[in-house]
Amino acid sequence: MRAPTVNIAIDIPDDIEHILAAQAGGVSRAVLEAVAIEAYRSGTITSSQVQQMLGLRSRWETESFLRRAIAYLSRKDGKEI
């Protein structure tokens, strides 16, 4: 059974929307990925939660996504882990 979801509406300038729309998956996917990356980077969510949020098939696919996004966890002192 799929977990409940929340829909969020945001306003984006048209010129930026066109840039994001050109990316694979479109604007919604680009924004969802950006939120997942930042939440992971800040330590708010785990890689498993990134996987769930983005509907990725495996841990390896998730790790690959995070590496491509350069989403390293940061320690409280600001140094990367």
N, C-alpha and C positions, 0 to 999 in steps of 0.2 A: 504494500500500500504506500502510495506517495505521501510525503509529509505535506501538511498545509503550506501554502505560499502566501506572500504578501505582494501586492502590486503597488508600485510607487511611480508617480508621475513627476518628471522634472522638465524644466524649460531649458533648452539648448539653442543658442543662436543658429540660424539656418545654415550659415557657412560651415560651422563646426559639425552640424548634423550631416551635411553632405560628405565631409571627410570621414566621419565615423561610419556612415552608411556604406562607404566603399570597402570597408574592412569585411573580412569573412564573418558572416553571422549578423551583420548589421548593427545598428545603433544599440538596441537592447542588449545584445551579446557583449558589445564593447564596454558598455557601462557596467554590466553584471561582472565581467572579468576584472574591470578596474576596482570595483568594490571588493571582490574576493581577494585580489592581490594586496590591496591596502590593509584589509582586515587581517590577512595572514602576516603581512610584514610587521604590523603593529603588535602581533601576538594575541589579537582578539579572537581569532578562530584557528583551528588546527588544519593540517593538510587534509585530514579526512573530511572536515567540514567544507573545505574548498572543493574536494571531489564531489561531495553531495550537492553543493550549491550549483556547480557547473555541469553536473550530470556526466562526469568523466567516468570511464569504464574501469580503470584500475589505479592502483597506487602509483604505478610506473608512469602512466599517462599524466597523473597529477603532478608528480615530481618533475617530469619533463616540462609541463606547462609552467610550473613555478620557476624552474631554471631559466626558461626562455624569458620570463617576465622579470628575472633578476630579483625575485622576492625573497630575500634573505631575512631571517628573524633578526631583530635587533635586541641587544641586551639593554638593561635599564641605563647603563653608562653610555649608551649610544654607539658602542662598537658592534660590528656585525658578528654573528655566531657562525 
